[in-house]
Amino acid sequence: MSENTMNENVVEMTPTTETPKKKRGRPQKIQQQMFVEMWNASTNLNEVAETLGISKLSCSVRASNLRKSGIALDHFKRGRKAKLAK
């Protein structure tokens, strides 16, 4: 084979920024300061969970426990966003 045809068969590998699938069991450990900064910078629970790679339930429980210990965390609006009238 010539060198040109060998190069055509090479596929470039580009790094992906997708979060890995969540595994069952204990959620990964995230430093408290990092969690607080991420929580206060985000607009909703889904955004925090996807960014940190943990479940929404783990995020909300952790936020609740941090609030009980006296750390100031923002509260997100509850429920779905309202549909816009056409």
Buried (B, 14 or more C-beta within 10 A) or exposed (E): EEEEEEEEEEEEEEEEEEEEEBEEEEBEEBEEEEBBEBBEEBEEBEBBBBEBBBEEEBBBEBBEEBEEEEBEBEEBEEEEEEEEEE
